[in-house]
């Protein structure tokens, strides 16, 4: 079993499943499981195409007018119809694997910077700007949202995501996906995970208050019917407070790790390099009873997200990955 206590978009779990390991993950935000679970049980394109035809796209629906800053009116109507359809199916317990996949793809198409997204030009999908900020982007770029076909974009993106997945691959990932364990709880209180069952932990926690996860995900949370400000995220501002919280997490990791199991805990330098969190992580893990093995430091190349913010590489942000390795003796 390979586990990520801060699974986010699920990279650790998907890679584990592709390597035929049992994936396990936890996140305090219910959005995470919605992003991860469908990729552990992918549908066929034929199933997806048929379901997209069955969705009642012409159903009358109320729309949130303020979102017209992102979307053409007809696009927003399609998004609202899909949102209501999925929420209704979920509440009734009728949401199946195909619906699950459609919801996951739609969430990741809500906003972006190319015609492959539902929105007018904006930031990447994992960083939804506020309505006020989007108004400024629209003014600065002199742009108005154009019509986008929601079902067509979902199908096109799904075809791209599934292009390398043949019948044998699909069956393999579905088999291991049936054993997957997804938890929605604080990372220090994961009671559904038994003692001593995890072989490897691969994770990256919140870096103090550097990233505003609730703010960045407000639009995604709206789509799934969750109020982002009610998700109780841990984003301490002080290193001392962060250390207390992470030590609790490491104590929980010590509980669920089997003897000889490993932890790969990735952090970065923050506050313009003044704070190097790996030094704090070493104290957290050691205090929880784990044995430190090494710290791997890797220079980060220039990223698309940095480019969107107009930030030069190595001038701001997190420019190195620092992976602290521990073992449970």
Secondary structure, 3 states (H helix, E strand, C coil): CEEECCCCCCHHHHHHHHCCCCEEEECCCCHHHHHHHHHHCCCCHHHHHHHHHHCCCCCCCCCCHHHHHCCCHHHHHHHHHHHHHHHHHHHHCCCCHHHHHHHHHHHCCCCECCCCCCCCECCCCCCCCCHHHHHHHHHHHCCCCCCCCHHHHHHHHHHHHCCCCCHHHHHHHHHHHCCCEEECCCCCCCCCCCCCCEEEEEECCCCCCCCCHHHHCHHHHHHHCCCHHHCCCCCCCCHHHHHHHHHHHHHHHHHHEEEEEEEEEEEEEECCCCEEHHHHHHHHHHHCCCEEEEEEEEECCCCHHHHHCCCCCCCCCCCEEEEEEEECC
